Amino acid sequence: MVRASSTNMTCVPESQCPVLSRCQAQRAGAGGNPQFPQCNPDGSYIPTQCDTNDNCYCVYENGTKIEGSDGNAGVLTMANYMACITARTCHNTPGMKFHPCAPPCDGMCAEPEPSCIFLESCTARCGCKTGYLLAADNQTCVQADACPSNEPACNHELGEIFSSCAASCDATCQSPRVACSLTKNCQQRCTCPPGHLRDSNNMCVAMGMCPPPPIVPVPSCNATLGEEWNTCASQCDPTCESPFAPCSLVLSCTARCA
């Protein structure tokens, strides 16, 4: 015969004693007033195990400690088991682990360093392992080098390459120093490789492969009047009456007979 319990002093046959769960048996075998393990009334392990100094950790259903789950009672409380119940799930998910004190979000393939990962917060949650990023489904963590490329598919038949810091336009054989090609405003786009220009077919060709510019015939001037063609003349010619006419003093680079 044995006592029914420490609070019920009735003597009962040992065969009538309830079968102890694993948690209850471990606790009973520890003797005295053990801190661990802590069991629910139904005999299951309490998901969050804490000592008297508020050092806590999570356990699986079989009482085994979840690796990396150590924290303090500020974030892992015995009253709120959800963090540790979540930890049981995420440790079985590839690429994920439980973080007792994590920022509110994970880096993503589309944005490896969002501003929220730098916030000073402490959230007990599942998150990506070191070297992993959140995939587009927002549920799966994948190795960073396995993330799909964000680079657009460039037309290699045209000789294009992708640049993360390109000018807003490409220089061409016809306009090798067009203004928009000289300012590098760091656009992410397909462009020609360094030392190449767009030809009339939009192909990227080496500068030396550009066709020579077309020969523009020079207009015929009146030789009888003593005129000749000037590609950079003033707007008017001085005269005997007005040798210093204002329009003749400003070099406006007008192409004309002068």
C-alpha positions in Angstrom: 0.0 0.0 0.0 1.1 3.5 -0.7 -0.2 7.0 0.0 -2.3 8.4 -2.8 -0.3 11.6 -3.0 1.5 14.1 -0.9 -1.8 15.9 -0.2 -4.0 12.8 -0.1 -2.8 10.6 2.7 -5.2 7.8 1.9 -3.5 4.4 1.5 -4.2 2.7 -1.8 -2.8 -0.3 -3.6 0.2 0.5 -5.7 -1.6 -0.9 -8.7 -4.1 2.0 -8.4 -1.4 4.7 -8.7 -1.8 6.7 -12.0 0.9 6.0 -14.6 3.4 8.9 -14.6 4.2 10.7 -17.8 7.9 11.0 -18.8 7.9 14.6 -17.5 6.3 13.5 -14.2 8.6 10.5 -13.8 11.7 12.7 -14.4 10.5 15.2 -11.8 9.7 12.5 -9.3 13.1 10.8 -9.8 14.9 14.0 -9.2 13.9 14.1 -5.6 13.6 17.0 -3.3 12.1 20.2 -5.0 13.7 20.1 -8.4 13.5 23.1 -10.8 13.4 20.9 -13.9 11.5 19.6 -15.6 8.3 21.6 -15.2 5.2 19.7 -16.2 1.7 20.7 -17.2 -1.2 19.2 -15.1 -1.8 16.6 -17.9 1.8 15.5 -17.5 3.2 17.1 -20.7 6.3 19.3 -20.6 5.7 23.0 -20.3 7.1 24.5 -23.5 9.1 27.2 -21.7 11.3 26.0 -18.9 12.6 28.7 -16.6 14.8 28.6 -13.5 14.5 30.9 -10.4 16.9 33.4 -12.0 14.5 33.8 -15.0 16.9 32.0 -17.4 14.6 30.3 -19.8 14.7 27.9 -22.8 12.3 26.1 -25.0 11.8 22.3 -25.2 10.3 19.9 -27.7 7.3 17.8 -26.8 9.7 15.1 -25.5 11.4 17.6 -23.1 14.6 17.9 -25.2 16.0 21.4 -25.2 15.7 23.3 -28.5 19.2 24.4 -29.5 19.7 28.2 -29.5 16.5 28.9 -27.6 18.1 30.3 -24.5 16.6 33.6 -23.4 15.3 35.4 -20.3 11.8 35.6 -18.9 11.4 39.0 -20.5 10.8 37.4 -23.9 10.3 33.7 -23.0 7.6 33.6 -20.4 6.1 30.5 -18.8 2.8 32.3 -19.0 3.0 32.7 -22.8 4.1 29.5 -24.5 3.5 30.6 -28.1 7.1 31.6 -28.7 8.4 28.1 -27.7 5.5 26.3 -29.5 6.5 28.2 -32.6 10.2 27.2 -32.0 9.2 23.6 -32.1 7.8 24.1 -35.6 10.6 26.3 -37.1 13.4 24.0 -36.1 12.0 21.4 -38.4 11.8 23.9 -41.3 14.9 24.0 -43.5 16.8 27.3 -43.4 15.0 28.5 -40.3 15.8 28.6 -36.6 14.4 30.1 -33.4 15.7 33.4 -32.3 15.0 34.3 -28.7 15.8 38.0 -29.4 15.4 39.0 -33.1 14.6 42.1 -35.1 11.0 42.3 -36.3 11.8 41.1 -39.9 14.2 39.1 -42.0 16.3 40.1 -45.0 14.7 39.1 -48.2 16.0 38.0 -51.6 14.4 41.1 -53.1 15.8 43.3 -50.3 18.6 41.7 -48.3 18.9 44.6 -45.9 15.5 46.2 -45.2 15.5 49.0 -42.7 13.5 46.9 -40.2 16.4 44.5 -39.5 18.3 47.4 -37.9 15.6 48.3 -35.4 16.5 47.8 -31.8 13.8 45.3 -30.8 13.8 41.9 -29.2 11.2 39.5 -30.5 11.2 35.8 -29.8 10.3 34.3 -33.2 11.3 32.0 -36.0 13.6 33.5 -38.6 16.1 32.7 -41.2 19.5 31.2 -40.3 22.7 33.2 -40.8 23.4 33.3 -44.6 19.8 32.7 -45.5 17.2 35.2 -46.9 13.4 35.1 -47.0 12.2 33.9 -50.5 9.4 35.6 -52.4 6.7 33.4 -50.7 7.6 35.1 -47.4 7.6 31.7 -45.7 10.7 29.9 -47.0 14.3 30.8 -46.1 16.9 30.0 -48.9 20.6 30.4 -49.0 21.5 33.9 -50.1 23.4 32.7 -53.2 20.3 30.7 -54.2 18.1 33.8 -54.5 17.0 34.4 -58.1 18.8 37.2 -59.8 17.2 40.6 -59.9 19.1 41.5 -63.0 17.0 41.9 -66.2 17.8 39.7 -69.2 20.0 41.8 -71.5 20.2 41.3 -75.2 23.5 39.6 -75.7 23.0 39.6 -79.5 23.2 43.4 -79.3 26.3 43.1 -77.2 24.6 44.5 -74.1 25.6 43.9 -70.5 23.9 44.7 -67.2 25.2 47.7 -65.2 24.1 48.6 -61.7 25.4 52.2 -62.3 24.8 53.3 -65.8 24.2 56.7 -67.5 20.6 57.4 -68.5 21.5 56.8 -72.2 24.1 55.2 -74.4 26.4 57.2 -76.6 26.1 56.4 -80.3 28.4 56.4 -83.3 26.4 59.5 -84.6 26.6 61.2 -81.2 29.6 59.9 -79.3 29.4 62.6 -76.6 25.6 63.0 -76.2 25.0 64.8 -72.9 22.8 62.0 -71.3 25.6 59.5 -71.8 28.2 61.6 -69.9 26.4 61.8 -66.6 26.6 58.6 -64.6 23.4 58.8 -62.5 23.6 55.1 -61.5 20.6 53.6 -63.3 20.3 49.8 -63.2 19.8 48.8 -66.8 21.2 47.1 -69.9 23.9 49.1 -71.6 26.9 48.8 -73.9 30.3 47.7 -72.4 32.9 50.4 -71.7 34.5 51.6 -75.0 31.5 50.7 -77.1 28.9 52.8 -78.9 25.4 52.1 -80.3 25.4 52.0 -84.1 22.5 52.7 -86.5 21.2 49.1 -85.8 21.3 49.6 -82.0 24.2 47.2 -81.8 27.0 47.8 -79.3 30.2 48.2 -81.3 33.8 49.2 -80.4 34.5 52.8 -81.0 36.9 52.0 -83.7 34.3 49.9 -85.5 31.9 52.8 -86.0 31.4 53.7 -89.7 32.9 57.0 -90.7 30.5 59.9 -90.6 28.8 60.7 -93.9 30.5 63.4 -96.0 28.3 66.4 -96.0 28.8 68.5 -99.2 29.9 72.0 -98.6 27.5 74.5 -100.0 28.9 76.6 -102.9 29.4 80.2 -102.0 29.6 83.2 -104.3 33.3 83.4 -105.2 32.6 86.5 -107.2 31.7 88.2 -104.0 34.7 86.8 -102.2 32.6 84.5 -100.0 33.7 81.2 -98.5 32.0 78.6 -96.4 32.5 79.0 -92.7 31.2 76.3 -90.2 31.4 78.7 -87.3 30.7 82.2 -88.4 29.1 85.2 -86.6 25.5 86.0 -87.4 26.5 88.8 -89.8 29.5 90.2 -91.6 31.0 93.6 -90.8 30.6 96.3 -93.5 32.5 99.4 -94.5 29.8 101.5 -92.9 29.6 99.3 -89.8 32.9 97.6 -89.3 32.0 96.8 -85.6 28.4 95.8 -86.1 27.4 93.9 -82.9 26.1 90.9 -84.7 29.5 90.5 -86.4 31.4 90.5 -83.0 29.5 87.6 -81.5 30.9 84.2 -82.6 27.6 82.2 -82.6 29.0 79.4 -84.8 26.5 79.8 -87.6 27.4 77.6 -90.6 27.1 79.9 -93.6 28.8 81.7 -96.5 30.7 84.6 -95.0 
